[in-house]
Amino acid sequence: MKTDESYLESVKKQFLYYKMLGEKAMDQLEPSQLFVSFNDDTNSIATIIKHISGNMLSRWTDFLTSDGEKEWRNRDTEFENDLQSKEEVLEVWNKGWNCLEKALENLKPEQLSDIIYIRNEGHTVIEAINRQLAHYPYHVGQIVFYAKQLKNSEWNSLSIPKNKSGNYNAEKFAKEKEIKNFTDDELKRLK
């Protein structure tokens, strides 16, 4: 596989991984917990999701042909929560991710050095992808942290549980070396 193709496959896997983390965190919450805000200066998980989705729709719609900051986007309203149910939150979440996934699926390796614009500032396609690959995990980390705080002792770890690194490493090193890939079932579940 050529480097450009490998890069595209790698970023698709990374985005799917962070989508999965966000969903696993939300799955542990009661629907009402999606709307909890600890103080006036914090956003609820629902609001964070509304922002991520708004960003995704703006950045990935007509990715190669129009500025990533669309005229129809109103970023400030993304931080005003008007979502009322878990179903609405997940609908907004999936709308953004579906837009991103569609744009990446249509992207060709030879387009990676093309220039696209975000707020009139030129980026190579690789730079624009990397920018979003830093932005979305930042917010998914907020979602996971918030969910963990809300669940407290009832939280099921999404990574190596506290004080279990030795067991985890022993299990991993007992196996043959492998290249980590999502299974077909994992990919189907994520889409």
HELIX and SHEET records of a PDB file:
HELIX    1   1 THR A    3  ASP A   27  1                                  25    
HELIX    2   2 PRO A   31  PHE A   35  5                                   5    
HELIX    3   3 ILE A   45  TRP A   60  1                                  16    
HELIX    4   4 ARG A   75  PHE A   79  5                                   5    
HELIX    5   5 LYS A   86  ASN A  106  1                                  21    
HELIX    6   6 PRO A  109  GLN A  111  5                                   3    
HELIX    7   7 VAL A  125  LYS A  151  1                                  27    
HELIX    8   8 ASN A  152  GLU A  154  5                                   3    
HELIX    9   9 SER A  165  PHE A  173  1                                   9    
HELIX   10  10 ASP A  184  LEU A  190  1                                   7    
SHEET    1   A 2 ILE A 115  ILE A 118  0                                        
SHEET    2   A 2 GLU A 121  THR A 124 -1                                        
END                                                                             
